[in-house]
Amino acid sequence: MRWEGGRESSNVEDRRGAGGGLGGFGLGGRSIGIGTVVVALIGGWIFGINPLTMLNLLTGGGDGAPVAQAPAHAPPPDDREAAFVSTVLANTEDVWGQLLQGQGGGYRAPKLVLYRGATPTGCGRGQAAMGPFYCPSDQRVYLDLDFFDTLNRRLGAPGDFAQAYVIAHEVGHHVQNLMGITDRVEQLRGQQSEAQANAVSVRVELQADCLAGVWAHHSQQTKGWLEGGDVEEALNAASQIGDDTLQKKSRGVVVPESFTHGTSAQRANWFRRGLQSGNVSGCDTFGSREL
């Protein structure tokens, strides 16, 4: 992926020196240890629209009250990883700015927060064990860059375009938020059983995968920055974090009714759909009978 030299976004906040703390995870008056967080999210910790919502359901607590934001500044200019993230984020701003032009209030770009270990968010306190996530309350994407090493070494999904897919998926959740989808889903969850809520969550996540593909389609048209094997990197990443694959790796069995993000085949398929069509209208996972 030929990303060097591209415009870097000014919407990246660097909290890596702020110190978020690595102790228990405070949520709605309850304290959850880091091990519990990992176990709770083993099938759904990656790319969650709001991992804190899932933890609320599992623990029965949490009011989602905003907490104070840690100090932030721009990343240092010699930080290559931060430059990569900033460049990809800038391109998502360009693409979605064009695609959503004239729709409602247009496109309002999210902030992307780089942090280490833990950080306060508008959805509660976030930790790196969750993987990257998007918080609708403060319209920020949260990313501990160590996750990219996890993606490579533990999940078997190396490559810069695999990393770009991660960012684009989270930005896809922001697009859903701007389109009002996030609010509608949250309203539904209060009226549903756990199994029904999981099924809706799958459609939310697969739509974000498709929106990441839409971004990739238009990004390549305007930038031409993809090289041989890049698309395969993203498809492999989508496959490696499917619920069935994660469950097989973690506990050796697959429990479909507990899926929250979709199977490996579904995730790769919806990313491919967006990539091939480039149409947001083609990402209607909620209206699709088959996923």
N, C-alpha and C positions, 0 to 999 in steps of 0.2 A: 504494500500500500504506500503510494508516494504522497505522503502527507506533509513532509517538511516544507517550510516556506509559506504555508497557507496562513490565512488570517486566524489569529487567536482571539477567542472570546474574552471580553472583559467581565463576563458573568461567572467567573470562577473565584470562589472564596477559599483561601488556604487557612485551615485551622490546625494544621499538623503540629504547630508549636504551642497550641493553646492548652493542651492537657485536659482531656475529657474525663479521665479517670477510668480504671479498669475493674472496679469493684462490682457489687451486685447491680442488677438492672432494675431501677426503680420504675414501677408502673402502677399507677392508681393506688398507691399506698402499699403495694406488694413489692418484695424484693426477690428477684429471680437470678440465680447464679448463672455464670456464663455457660456452664455445662448444660443446664436446663434449657437455655436459649438454643444451643446447638441441637439438642435432641428434639426440641419442639419444632424447629424449623428445618429438620433434615430433609423433608420432602417438599418444603416450600420456602426456604430461606432465600433463594436466589431470585432476583428480579421482582420481588413482591411490590404490589401497588402500595401496600402499607403493612409491613411485617408486624407493626405494633397492634394492628387490628386483629391479626391472627393470634398473637399472644394474649390479647384481651379475651378472646373466645376460649382459649385453652385454660386460662387462669381464672376467668370470671371476674376480672377486675379491670380498672383503667377507665378514665374519663376523657382521655385525649387532650387534657388541658395543655396549652402551650407552656413551654419553659423558656427561660432566658437563653438567648443565643450567645455563643462564645465569640470572642473577638476574631476577626478574620481580616486577611489582607490578600493581595495578589500573590500568586506563586513567584518564586525567584526566576529570573530570566534564563538561568542555566540549568533548569530542571527539565530534563528531556521528557520524562513521563507526564509531568504537568503540562508541558507544551503540546504533547500529543492529545491529551484530554481536551485542552483548550481549543485546539484546532478542529477536532471532531465536533465539539459543542458548537463552535462558530458555524460549521457547515449545517448542523441541524437548524440553527437560527435562520440561515439563508434559505434552506429548503422549505421549512414550515412557514416562514414569513411569506414566501410566494404562494404556497398552497392554500394558506388560510387567509390570504389577502381579501378584504371585503366581506369576511364572514364575522358578523358580530363585532367584537372589539378588535378583530385581527389577531395576530399572534403576539402573545406576551411571553418572551423568553424566560425560562426558569434559571435560577441560580444553580450552580453545581458546587457542592462543598467537598473539599478534600480534607480528610481528618485521619487520625490514627486512634485505633482502639475504641473510643467512645466519644460521643458528642451530643449536646442537647439539640433537639429539633422541635419544630412546631407540633409534632405528633407525640412527643414524649422523648425519652432518651434513647438514642440509637447506638448500636454496637456493631463492630466489624463482623461479628459472628453471624449477623443477619445477611451478609452480602450487601451489594448495592441496593438502594431502595429510594423510592420517591415519596415525599410527604406532601399531600395535597394542601394541608393547612398553611404551610409557608411557601409552597410552590418551589421546593428545592429538591435536587437529586443529591444523595449522599453516597460518597465513595471513599473507601479506604483502599489506596492503591495496592496494598498487599494482596487484595483480592485477585489481581491479575496474575500473581504468582500462583495462587490457589487454582485459578482457572487453568493454568498451564500444567502444573505439577500434579495436582490432586484430581482434577476433573478431566484431564486429557484433552484440553481445548486450547492449544497454543496459537499465537499469531496476532498481529496488530488489528486485523479486521475482525477477529473474534472479540477483541476488546472494544472495538468501535461498535459492534453489535450490542454489547452490554450497555454502553452509553445510550445508543439509539433506542433500545427497548425502554429504558427509564424515561427518556424524553417522550416516548410514545405514551407513557402513563400521564405525562403532563398534557399532551394533546387531548387525551381522553378527559382530563380534568377540565380543560378549556371548553370542550364540547358538551359538558354537563353529564357525561357518562358516569364519572366517579360518584357524583352525588346521587344519581338514580340507583346505582348499585348499592351504595351504603344504605339507602332507604329500604331497599328490598331485603337486605340481610337481616334487618330487625324483624322481618315477618317470615323468615324461612328456618327450616331445620338445618342442622349442620351439614347434612348431605346435600341439600338444595343449595346452601351457601357455597359449598365447595364447587358445585357444578357451575354456578355463576362465576366464581373466581377463575375457573379454567377458561371461560369465554373472555373474561377481562384480559387475562395474561396472553392468550393466543392472539387477541386483537392487537395488543402491544407488540407482539412479535411481527404481526403483519405490517403495522405502522413503521416498525424498524426497517422492514423490507421496502416499504414505499420510500422512506428516506434514502435507502441505499440506491434505489432505482434512479431517483432524481439527482442524487449526489454524483453518481457515476456519469450521468449525462452532462452535467455541468463541469465536473472536475476531471473526469477521466483518470482517477487516481488509483483504480484497482488494478492489481497485477494478477498473473496466473496463480491460481490456488486461493485467492482471497475469499471468493464466494464460498468455496468449500470450507474455509476456516469458520465462517459464520454459521454455515449449516451444521458443521460438526459441533460448534458451541451450543447451538439450539438443541441438538440431539443429546449432548452429554448432560444437559440439565433438565431433561424430561423427568416427570415424576416417576415413571416406571424404572428408568435407569438409576435414578438416585435411590429409590427404595431397594432395588436389587443389590446395589453396592453396599447400602447401609445395614440391611437386615435380611437380605436373601429372599424376600417374598414381596409380592406386589399386591397392594390393596386399592383397587380402582376407585372405590367410593371415598377414599381419603385424598384423591388427587386434587390439587389446587392450581396447578399450572399447565397441565396437559402432558400427554405422552411425548416421548422423543420424536416419534413420527409426526405427531400433530404440530409440535413446535417448529420443526424444520419445514413442514408443509406450509404453514401460514406465513412464515418468513419468506419462503419462496414465492408464494402468491403475491405478496406485496412487492417483492423484487421484480417479478415478471410484469405485473400490470402497472405499477406506479399509481394506482388509483385508491384513494381513501375509501371510496364506496365499495370496493372489493374486499374490505376488511370487516364486513358485518358478520362477526362471529355469533352475535345474538340472534340473527335471523337465519342462520344456517342450520339445517337439520342435522347434517353430519359434520363433525369436526375433524 
